[in-house]
């Protein structure tokens, strides 16, 4: 952040996003910091000025190609010095949007553009500029985050494909259940993320452009020959942002709440994956690769910990608590507006930052795991009891009464090994075809169509 006095000394930063994790969230910090917000306001003010004079609002003077070129060059030259100057003006005015207006006016005075000063910020309230600025910033930071989500989901899909034929013992309620494949269980997360990515991509950013209380008073006064709603819509179209026509002084932020809720769902899916991976590692279904110089414990040198999944879980918790706050807070404003949304909006980038850290940590975790085939096969071989489902299904198909109850008596709370399984199957009065099927069945190959799902 360009205004952080500790920027060159990250160990003094208040937030780990600016210190410990700064490299992981550099793209988010670039899109959602104070400088980025100032720049968006600056560009919007310039674009609106050019729009006003080109649309020939009431008594606006003609603008030459030379002046258009000069103003556009000014707009395109925005840099750190511009941001710092605007910030210094804000320190005097205690108004961030007005500081941008004064900065532009000062440049115009010094560059023979004084005649355009009356049209800077003409017909606007600061919330018009802010709503469009945040719409652009949130869209950009959302798109950057989706890149990280897609990167993660590609790895999830590749693991699902790689492990689709590796059978293992599934667990429901933590207890042995009908076997599955590792790939299929990972595929579940890929599919869930696909649906949520599609939904978040379809959320369209919105802005308002209706003045002090959303009634287009000043735009209507400035150009009484045209519909002010059509004027606003035409301008916002330049930014590919939808116009919210009926608002108070502020855009009500419902679309931001939708975005937050979509990200909460995405983050919850990833956190579900984190916790499953943690459990698989704890149960030796997966083993972690060792990194030569890493230390797992200050006293236990053998430790190889699932720290990436734990890190992701913690950061998702932080992100979701913030997204939930934004989703609940931002759509609520007293009467035509209060200022509580302003400080809240400034923190949205923080939630995106913690989310991106989580996505990258989960990616790191997934690159360190590999199936422990020895343990997997041991579990399958020690749990012939899971084939009771297959036996009782065949018995039902053979019109044998109380099939479920008979298998319950045989297996519930009891040990069923291969020998007892085969003995029971041989005792059944069923067709040779079905009996042969059950005699050949093993926990390892009782996986339904898990390996074929995609």
Order of alpha helices (4+ residues) and beta strands (2+ residues): alpha-alpha-alpha-alpha-alpha-alpha-beta-beta-alpha-beta-alpha-alpha-beta-alpha-beta-alpha-alpha-alpha-beta-alpha-alpha-alpha-alpha-alpha
